[in-house]
Each structure stands twice: as structure tokens, then as C-alpha cells.
Amino acid sequence: MPSARSWYDAAAFNTQLDIAMPPITAAMVARSRVVAEPRWSPGGTTPDAERRLAWVEAFAARADLVVAGERGRGVPLVVTADVGVASVGSYGGGVWCWSGADRLVYAAGDGRLLVVGANGGPPVVLHDGGRAYAPAASPDGRRIAFVVERADSCDVAVVDLDRSRWPVRLSSGADYCFDPAWSPDGMHVAWHEWDFPNMPWDGSRVVVHDLASGGTVTVAGAVDVATGQPRFSPDGRRIAYTSDASGWTNVWIANADGTDARPLLEEPVEHAEPTWGPGQRSFAWSPGGDAVVLCRNEGGFGRLVVVPVDGPSGSREVSKGWHHGLDWCADGIVCVRSGARTPPTITVLDPDGACPRRAVARGVVAGVDEPRPNEPEPVTWRNGDVEVQGLLWRPHAGAAADGRPGPMLVLVHGGPHGQSVAGWLPRAVYFLARGWSVLMPNARGSTGYGRAYAQALSGGWGETDLADVVAGIEHARVKRWCDPGRVAAMGGSAGGFTVLQLCTLHGELLRAGVSLYGVTDLFELASKTHRFESRYLDRIVGALPEHAGRYRDRSPITHAARASVPVLVLQGDADPAVPKPQADALVDAMRAHGAPVEYHVYEGEGHGWSRPETVQDELERVERFLTEWVLRR
């Protein structure tokens, strides 16, 4: 029986509680929701009506639209009860728009284009046939421009909200097109397009279609200039877009016909991320059209700034951190704000800084960000005469039991034209809380460091980037960022490809590797992947059959017999980008040669996880695997 004192000794109880409290759990991470794509309504039907704020919330393979009145201060209400919204992750995005103040148009999870009232109710079908996404409403709300993708085509089309006419195709025959945007007079539609074998970050165009004449003109971009995100100014006299014509992806502005184009703020930092899907909004016009707000990528760290259109001298910082999905009206700038220590949060900011920022909705559950992880450090290392970029996360001082360098997890980003940034990364947070250091290489091919750094991967995927990662691990061992004998690597997709190469070709650097839906066979990838990436390898490996030797030599399955460290392979059976047979073949080949391989397939999962039970199982399974092969041996 406890003494009377023990029941009331709060200090003693709290001390015991602190000692007993475990780090964040996999279930806490898995229960987190996605919050994305916040947008202000165009305004009410009467002058004194309150502006509304809506956004996407996703959880457990289901995404919905949420609407809050009173400038986002009202009670949030789910308005898509019957049919859910399409995914905003793993190549998805740009899934909805306002159509007037009282209706929302959205891409459904089943591919249809639907419209629903801002107060809820049954949806109405606007388009059915192919996969619709990236809707944009005309200024009067009566017409919707959208992208429709089929097995062999991708087009921009326009449909009347009252469905009085069949959809009209506008696009000019490009292989791919994203993100239509209306001019304020409703007479022009701009969009982003490109042709194979380019990906949008290799070379792409911004075009403007004249609805009256039916003509389409290119206003920006070229075969070797990447563009994106076209948006007309509120008065329609200008158009803004992103372009890397200067060598860095900056926001540019031009006359509506593309003349007098110039960078709004020319600088050696990026103002956008690569176009892996539709709907990116890394900048937004001010309501009066006299300024643009944009998120700067400063070597993986984000910063929100307002830049006057007349000149950059009056630029001012609004907020630190990453700011996605930007939208600006008289009630403020709304975005998804996040950072290395800040979970994604729908946030309203005052562009003048006179009022504190206001959180509207947060994705993660309570406790996931406590204790708050350390900020990562930007680090570099040499690979020959090349300086390679990266981020290093160190655990809290108390996470390592004896103060000596602890284990290190090398997290390799996907793409390969992606970037590891100082954003909210649940996998990193999970292992940091368990005493691991986390090294995130940004090898050549990574975006965020200028066009030349990204394009340095051309023809070299699986060789150039692998050498940069190997050099990073060797550097980390020399610098004692970790215990050299306790290093593991983990990555998804293209990152999984690199991990599998490390395990088969450079096993002396690792104790274990984890591949999440990783590429194993480049020949199979070239012939079986989805249409969006169907010609990707032409640029980053080489065209077939001329470069078949590269495909063979760089494929992990070719070297399966050389696997010298334990490998955990996790795969979804519905993955369109890296189909499951790739993982099956590699696992069979490794096991045939006696390599220790653990393999698990998640039913119904695609290229990335959507179900909370999958997220939880992955973290717990990986932790068990790394504990067994890295920490206990």
C-alpha cells in the first residue's frame, strides 16, 4: 500500500513519469492526418458575407474537403461525405478549387470531376472519363478548366458548370500538361506543358490559349528551360510563372503575352520545387497585384518573403519555415506551414507582420513534436572535385546513453530529382527520438541547388549519385558523426534503388539496408512504369537499346549475389510506379544466394503508404530490423 505522502508528492510522481515516458510511438505517427491545399473563397454572395476558408484533410486512404466560415475561424465542416477527394500525395495534388463563393469543384478518388455545395450535400458529376485533376474555375464561376489524363494522353479541357455542353479540349498536343489558370477576363487559359523524353524540370513551357480565336502561344520555356505554375495578375495585365532560365528556379513576371519577361527576384536560391504533380503553389499574387509572396528554398531551409512587383528593394520576410499551397486575399496569406520542428499546420499570416500568425488546423496528433527535434545542420563533403550537399540531424543530447557517437541512419530521398529539406519528416523524428543521427544526402541530381547541380545527373543515375552518397558515408565515419560500425541506410523509390546498390556494391559501409518500394531492375522500370515517368530513364540513364549496358550494370538485381548485409524490403502490391514484381525478383535472387532478406508486402498500397496501419507497421518493423542487425551486433 503506497504511503499517503506518495499520493500527493507531485514532484516525485512527475519525476517518475518523465523517466518512464517512452519516445514517440509508431501509432502516434500513424494517426497523423494530412492537411493540404488551403484556399480562400472568392467572397460571399453579398458584400457583408464572410469569406470562407477550405482545405483538404486526408487520413486512412480517405481525403475530404473541409470548409470553415468566418475567415477560417468558424467550425470546420466536412462537405464531401459521399465521394472522397483524390490523393494529394505520391504524384497527386491540385485536387480542388472554389467555383464562386458557394461551390467547390474537386477531383474525386475514382477519377471523376465533381461539384459540391460549400454547405455540403450530394455531389454532381461534371466529367467522367479518364482521370480528372487540377480544376480551375473561371472568374464568373461558370466554367471549369481541368486536366484529363487517359492511358495515352493528357489534355486541358473546359466544361460548363451547368453541363449544358460537352467538355471542350484546349491543349496543343503536348505529352503532358498541368495546372490550367484563367485570366481575369475569362478569355484566356494558361497552363504548363512538356514533351517526352523531358520531365517538367528538364524542359517545359507555359502556354496561353485564346478562347475566342482558338490559338495557343508559348510565353515561356524551352527544351532546356524548365517552367511551371502560371498565374495571371489580378488585373490580367501580367502573368507570373517559375523558370530556371537564369540557372535557378525563380519566379518570373511578364506581360500577359509573354513579352518583357524578367525574374521578379533573381537570386541563387530556388522559389519552387520540381513538378512531381499538379497543384504546386509556391508563390501567390497579392490581392492588388502589386506584390508576390514566395517561399525561398535556402539550401533546404524555407523562408516566406513578400516581393514588390516594381523592384526587389522593398522585399520583406514574413515567416521562417516551409510554406506550401500559398493563397493571398484581403484576409491574409494562407498556407501549410511546416519545418524541422514544426508539424504541417494550416496557417494564416499577416503579410505586413502586424498580427501574429494564426493556426487553423494541424495534421499531427498531440505529443509527436515533443520533445521538439533539433534543427538539421547543412553539411557538405567532397567527391573528387565536386562539393556534395546534405543535411545532418543529431539526436537530443540525452538520447545517446553513454555520450559516444551513436548509430546513424542514412535517409536517401526519392526522385532522384527530389531534395531532403529541413521540413517535418516523421521517419527522421521517429529515429532521432531513439538516439539515431540521421544523414540526408542531397547528391547530384537533387533539386534546390540550381539547374546545373540537378542536370549533373543526366546519364549518370545509379553511378554519379551513388558515388556522392558513398563519399558522404565515408565522410561521416571520418568526422565521427556516428559510430562507424553502426550505420544503416533507408530510402524509398529512387532512394530505395540507391540503398539496394549500397547493400550489393558497398556493403562494407553498412550494417543493414531498408528499401521501401525501391527500383531493382532498370529494364523493367523502363517498360512497366506509369506513363508520367515512362521516358524518365532516357534522360538520367540513357536511351535504349544504345545504353543497355548501363541498365544492366546499375540494376541492383544484377548484383544480388553480392549482397553482403541484411536487407529489409517493403513493397505495396498496387504500386504503378515501381510494380511489385521488381521487389519479388530481387528478393528471390538474394535469397537464392543466401543473403539475409526480410520481405513484406502491403496489400492495397501504392507508391507510398496511405493506411495508418501500414505506416505504423513500417516504423515498428524497421525499428525491430535495425535493432537486431545494427544495435545488438
Disulfide bonds with the S-S distance in Angstrom:
none
